[in-house]
C-alpha cells in the first residue's frame, strides 16, 4: 500500500506520542495538515510563527516530551527560530518542521528558496533537508531521537512539497514503540552508574566541609526530583538551582536555598563552598563560570551528566560521572546512607541562615501599601493560589525577579520561566501549550506588560482553540527592569527608551473574545484569579503597578 511523505512523517510523530502540532499555515504545509487531520493529530494555528515555536518549546520544557512546530518557508522559518533558540539555550526537546517549494535545494530560485538548514543549524542538535521520500522515515526518527537523547535540544527538518506529496510503496514501519519522554529515553539508554566512581565521589563528599549542590535542568529531564531530595538529605547538602533552569524541588524543603545568578543577587554560598556538585547543570555566568571570585580556586568540582560532552563544557572538573542524574543521585544517596548519614549538618544550618537573612528585606518587609500596587503585592497575593495542581508560568523582568525572591521555599517542575535564554514574550503562547499539556489543571501566567505585548494577538487563538488560562499582567507601562537599572546607574533624567504608553490589556482581551478584568488591590486580584480558574475562556487580569523591582529595595 502506498503512503505519501506527509503520511509517513505524521505516522512517525504519532508513534512518538505527538498529540498536537503548533503551526502557522503557508507554503508546503497543506499535505501535512491533511495527514495530521486523518491521523487525529490536533493542529493549533497561531497568528505568528514565533508563537507557534514558543508553544512547542514550552511543551517540551514542561513535559520532557517532544514538542512539534510546523511553519512554511522563507521568513516564516526565520520567525520560528526565536522559539527554537529558546529551546537551544534551555536544552528542551522540540522539532521544527519547515515547508519548502517543490524543487527546493537545486538553487534555481523556486519560491522563497534560501538555505533554511544552514540558518537553523547553529541552534539545533540536528538540521537537515529531506530530498527523497524514501529517506523520510529514517530521518524523522533520527531527528526525534537526537532531540531527546543526552542533553535534550531542538532539531529541524525542511521537507519540500514534492517530498510531502511523493508516494512510496511498502508496509508500514515495524518500529517498536519508542520512549515518549526524555526520562524514558535516558532510562532505556542508561549505562548504569560506575559504582567505583560512586565510591570515590562519596569519599570526596564526606571529606568536604562546605559542599553545595547545583541542580540544573538535567535533573528535571531525567526524572530525578525525588533522587535530588534523597541525596541532599543523605549528605545534608544545600541545593541551589541556576535561575531559569527547570526546577526540581517539588515541595517546600529546608535544604533548598534558592536560585543563583539572578540580577537581585544571592547569599554568599558558592564563594565559601569547598565542593561544588554540578548535576545536569551548565557552567556559565550564573555560576560565575566556576572561577574566582565566585568560586574558590581550591574548590573541588564534581560534575554529573548523562551527556559526555556536557561533562567538559565550560571547565574541566576534578571528577566527572557519566550517568543519568536520577540514577547517579540515587546511587550516591544510598552510599551516603550506608556509611552513616549526613556529615554537614552545621554547614547546612549556616546556609539556611544566610538564605533567610538575604531574603529578609523582601519577605519580612513589605513595600508601602496603597495604589498603585507593586510586584511584591502581586506575588504575595498569588502565593496562596499556587497549589500542587496549578501550572505556573513566569514571563518578564521585574515581576520575574519578585517571583524568584518571594516564592523561594521550593521550585517545582510545574513552574516554568523563560529558560536560560532570558527571553521575554513567550508566556502567552506558553500558557496555551501548558493547557494542551495539562487540560484538567489550572494554568496561571504571571507576566510583565512588555513581555505580554509581544504575542498579544494569540489571545484570539487561545479563545478559538478553547484553551482557557489566567494571565495576570503586571502593568507599569515600562520595561521595568531596564528603568530600575537606568535610574540606579544614571539618574532619573537618563531613563531612555524604556517606557511606553499605557495599554488596557483587559479591554484588549474582551475585544478578542476573552474575559478582561482590571484590579487595583491584592484582595480583588485573588478573587479574580480564582474566578478565572473556572472560566471556559482565557481571563486576562490587568494590574496597574509602580516601577519597582527587587534591586530597588534596600
N, C-alpha and C positions, 0 to 999 in steps of 0.2 A: 504494500500500500504506500503510495507516495505522500510525502509531507512537505509543506513549504518551509523555507528557512524560518519564517516567523513562527510557525507551529513548533519547530524544533527548539527555538530559543525559549518559547513560553513553556514547553514541556520540561526543560531543564530547570527553569526558575521554579516551577511548581514542585518539582522533586526536592528542591532545596527549601521548601516551606514558604515561598514568597506568596503572600495573600493580596498585596496591593502594589501598584506602581504609581508613584507621583510623576506628573508629566505636564507638558505643555505642547499642544499639537503643532504640526508643521511638516516640513519636507521629510519624506521617507518613513513616516510612522503609521500610515493607515493600515497596512497589512498586520503590523504588530498589534495594533489596537483590536482588530477583528479576532486575532488569535487569543488575546487576553480575554476578550468577552466570551469566546467559545469555551475557554478553559476555566472560567469562573474566577479569574484574577481581576480584582477591582481596579479601575482607573480613577485616580483622584487628580483632576486637572486644576491647575493654578493659573494665576494671571502673569507670573514671571518665572522664568526658568531658575532663577536664584532661589525662589521659594520652594520649587519642586525639589531642588537638590538639598536644601536645608531639611526638608521632610525626610528624605532618605537617610541623611546623616544622623538626624535626631533619632529616628527609629533604630538605626544600628547602635547608637551610643546607649540608648535606654535598654535595649533588649539583648544585645550581643548577637542578634540575627542579622542577616544581610538586608540592608535597605536598598531599594532599586528605584532609580530615576531614569526616565526616558525623555529626551528632547530632540529637536530637529537640528539641522546642520547650521554651519556658519556662526553668526553672532549668538544664536541660541546656545550653541555649545560653549562659547566663551562665557555667557551669563551663568550657566550651570556650574562652571568651575569654581565659583565662590564657595558653594556648598561643599564641593569636592576638596577644596583647600582646607576647610574646617575639619573634614574627616581625616585629612592627612596629618594635620597638627595633633589631633586628639587620638589618632590611631583607632578609628572606628570603621567597621565593615560596611562598605556600600559599593554598588555597581552603578556606573553611569553608562547608559546605552544612548548613543548618538546616531541619528539617522544620517543618510547621505544620498545624493542623487545616484542613479544608475550610471556606472562608468567611473565612479569616484576612484581616484588613485592613479589614473592614467595621465594626469596633469594636462588634460586637454581643455580645461576650463568649464567643466559642467557647472550647473547652478550651485553657488555657494561653496565651491571647492577650495579648500585650503587644508593644511596639514593638522587635522584635529588630533591625531595621535601624538604628534610631537608636542603640541601645546599642552596636552594633559599629562604627558609622561613625567615631568619633574615632580608632580604632586600625586602620582599614582604608583602603587606597587607593581602594576601591570597595565600596559596600554597598548592595544593592538587594533588593527583593522582586519575584518574577516572578508577575504576576497572570494572564497569558494564555499558554497553551501555545504559541501562535503566536510569542511573543517569546522563548521559552526558548533556542533555538539561538543567536540573536544575543547574548543577554545572557550566556550562559555563555562564549562566545568572547571577548566584551568583558572579562569578568572575568579570564579567564586571560591575555589579552594585557596587561592592566593590571598584573597581579601580576608579570609577568616583564619588563616594559619599564622603561627608566630605572633609577632605584634600585628594586630589587625590593621586594615587600612583600605583606602579606596582603590578601585580598579575601573578601567574604562574599556569599552568596546565600541568602535564605529562599525555599523552594519549597513552597507549600502542597500538601496532599494532593490537592485537586481538580485542580491543575495537573499533578502527578505522574501522575494516573490518566487525564487527558483524552487524547483521540486527535486526531491531525491527519493529514490526507491529504497526499500529495505524495512526490516522490522524495527520497532521502537527499541531504544537503548535498553540493555539489560542491567543498567547500573543499580547497585544496591542503594537503599535509601540512605542518603548522605546525612551526616550530622547537621542539625539545623541551627546550632548556636556556636559561637566561638568556644565556649567552655566545653561543649560536647566534642568539638573537633580536637581541642587540646588534650582532652581526656583520652580520646581514641588514638592519638598520636604520641601520647606520653611515653617517654623513655624510662619513666620511673625516676626516682631520686637516688643519686650516688650516696649510699649510706656512709662510705668513708668520708666523703666531703661533709656530710651532715655532722659526723663526729668531730671533724676539725672545726666546723663552724660553731658548734656548741662550745668547744673549748675556748674559742675566741670570745663568744658571748659571755660565758661565765667568768672569763678573765678580765672583762671590761668593767669600768666603774660607772660610766655615764653613757649607755647606749641609747640610740634613738632609731625608730623605725619609720622610714619614709615610704608610705604605701601609695603607689601610683595606680594608674588606670588598669594596669595589667592584673592587679588583684581582683578588681571587679570582673574583668572579662574572663578570668579563669574560674569564676565562681568561688573565690577564696574569702568571702566575707566572714564566715564563721571561723575559718582557719586563722585569719588575721587576729581576731579577738583571742582565740585559744593560745596562739603563740605569744601575744602581748601579755596575757595574764600569766602564762607559764614562766616568763622571764621578767615580769614587772618592768616592761619596756614601754616608754611613751610612744604614741602614734601621732604622726603628722601626715597631712595629705597636701601635695602641691596644689595651690589654688588652680581651679578649673579642671583638675583631673577628675576622673569618675570616683565617686565616694563609695566607701566600703564599710563604714561604721553605721550599721543599720539602726541601732537603738542608742539612746544616751549611755555613754560609758566613761568612767572616770579616767581611763587610760588615754582617751583622745584629747589632745591638747591643740587642736585647731589646724588651720591651713598655714602654709609657708609660701612666701613670695607675693603676698598681697601688697597693694600700694599703701595700705594703712599699717603695715608692719606686722611684727610678731614678737613674742618674748625671746630672750636670749636662750636658745636651746641648741641649735646646730653648732653655734660657736663653741659651746662648752662640752660637746659630746666627744668621747674618745672612740666611739664605734658608731658608724653610720650604716644602717642596713637599708639598702635601696631595693625595694621589691616591686617589680613591674613599673618602675619609675624612670624617667629620663633625667639626665644631667643637663641642666640649663640654668638660665638666670634665676629661676625660682628657688634653687638651692645654692645660689652663688657659684655655680659651676664646680662645686665641691673644692673651691680654692680659698686660701686666706684672702680677706679676713673673715669670710663667712664660715669657713671650716678650718679647724686647727691643722697645721701641716703634719702633726703627729697622729691625727685621727685615722683609724683603720676603716677602710671602705670594703664592705661586703655587698655584692650585687647578686640578685636572684632574678632570673628572667627565663621565659620559655623560648625566646628568640636569641640565638647565639650572637647575632650582630649587635643586639642591644646591650649585651654584657660589656662590650668595649666602647659603647657610644659615649662620647664626651670626655671620658677619662678611663685610665686603666686601673681597675680595682685591685686591692690586695688579695681578694678572694672572689671567685665567681662560681656560681652554682647554676648550671643549665637545667631548668626544670620548670614545670608549671608552677606559678606562685602558690596555688592552692595546695599542691602536693608537697612542695618544699616547706611551707609554713606548718602543715600538719606534722610532717616528719620532725621538724625542729621542736615543735611543741611537745611531742611525745618524748623526745630525747631529753629535753629540759626537765619535764615532769619526772621522768625516770631517775634523774640524777639529784632530785631533791627540791625542785620548785624554784621560785623566784629568788634572785640574789641581788636585786637592785631596788629594793623597796624604798630606801632613803632617797635615791635619785628620783624615783617615781613621785614621791611626795613633793620633792623640790620642784619638779617640772609642773605638777599640778598647781602649786602655789604661784609660780611665775606666770602661768597662764591666767590664773584668777586675777592677779594684780594687773596684768596687761589689759584685760578686758574690762576692768572695773570702771574706767571712765566712760564706757559706752553702755555697760549693763547696769551699773549701780547708780549712775547719774543720768537723768533724762534731760533732753533739751527743754527749753521753756514751753509751757502749754500755750494753747491759743491757735489762732489762724494766721498764716497757713500752717498746716502740719509739716513735718519733716519725714525723711526716710526712716528715721528711728521710730516714729509713731506708727508708720505703715507696717513695718516688720513686726513690731511688738503686737499690733492688732491681729496680724495674720498668724502669729506663732501658735495660738491655741487651736487653730483650724487645720494644722498640718498633721493630721492623723496618719496612721500607717497605710491607709488605703489611698491617700492623696498623692498624685504625681505633681511635683512642684518644679517649675522651670523659672530660671532667673536670667533676665536679659537686660543688661545696662551697666553703666559705670558706677555712679554714686549709689544707686539703690542696690546694686550687687555687692558693693563693699559693706553696706549696712547689713545685708542678709548674712554675709560671712562672719561679721563681728557679733551679731546678736544671736543668731541661730547656731551656736558654736559648740553645743554639747554632743552633737553627732553629725554625721554627714552620710546619709544613706544613698543607695543606688537609685532610689525613686526620685531623688533630687537631681536636677540637671542644670548646668551652667553652659556658657558658650563653648567651653573647651579651651585647650591650650593656645588656640589662635587668638583669643581675647576679642573675637568679633562681636559686634552688636548688630541687631536686626534679624536674628534667626528665630526669635522667640515665638512670633505669631504662627508661622508655618510649623515650628517645633511643637506647639500646643496641638495643632491638627494631627501631627504624627503621633503624639502621645495618646490622643483619644483613639486613633486607629490601633495602636498597640494594646491599649487597656480600655476597651469600650465601656466596661462596667464601673470604672473608677473615676472619681472626680479629678479633673485636671485644672491646676491653678498656675497661671503665668503672672509673674511679677516683673514688670518692665519699666524702664525709663521711657520718657516721651520721645526722645530722639531715636532710640532703638525701635520703638513700636512703629514709628513713621516709615521705616524702610519698606515694609511689606504690607502697608495698610489695606491695599485692595484685597488681600487674602481673607479679610473678614467676610466678604461676599462668598468666596469659595468655601469657607467653613460652614456658612449658613446653607449653601446649596447642597453640600455633601452630608449634612446632618451630623456635624462634629462639634457638639457643644463643649465649651470650656469657659472658665472665668479668667479674664485678664484684668489685673489691677495696674493701671498706668500712673506712675509717679510723675506728675506733670509740673516741671519747674520752668518750662519754656526755655530750656538751655541744654547744652551739653554740660551737665552739672560738674562732672569730674574735671573737665577742662577749665571751667570757670573757677573752681576752687584752686586749681593749680596755678592759673594765671594770677589770681588775686594774691595768693600767698607769696609768689615769686616776684611779681612786678607791680602790684598795687591795683586798686580798683580801676584806675584810669587806663590800664593796659589790658583790660579784658577785651579780646579781639576775636571776631568771627566764631563766637561760641554761644551766642544767644539767638533765639528766633521768636517770631510772633506766636501768640497763644493759639492752640488748637483745642477745640472741644471734641475730644475723642468719643464722648458719649453720644453726641449728635451725629458724628460721622458713622458710628456703629448703627444707629437707628436708620440712617439713610440706606444702609446696606442690608437691612433686614434682621439685624441682631438687637439685643437689649442694650440700651445705653443708660448708665447711671452715673450721677456726679455726687460725690460725697465730700464732706469737709471736716469730719471728726472721726476718731477711731471707732466709736460705738456704731456709727452708721456704716462704716466700712465692714465691720464684722458681719453685720446683718445683711448687707448687700452681697457679700461673698457666699454666705450660707444660702440665700435665696437663689443665687446664680448656680449653685451646685445642682439644684433641682430643675433648672430650666432646660428646655429642649433646643434652645438656640444659644450661640455664644453670648456671654454677658461681658461688656466692656465697661469697666468702672474707672472713671476719670477722677483723679485725686490731686487737687492743687497743693503743691508743696513749695517750700522755700529752697533755695540752693544751699544745701548743707550736706557735706559728706563726712565720713568718719575722720579724715585727716584734719578737718576744720575744728574738731572738738579737742580742746587741750585742757 
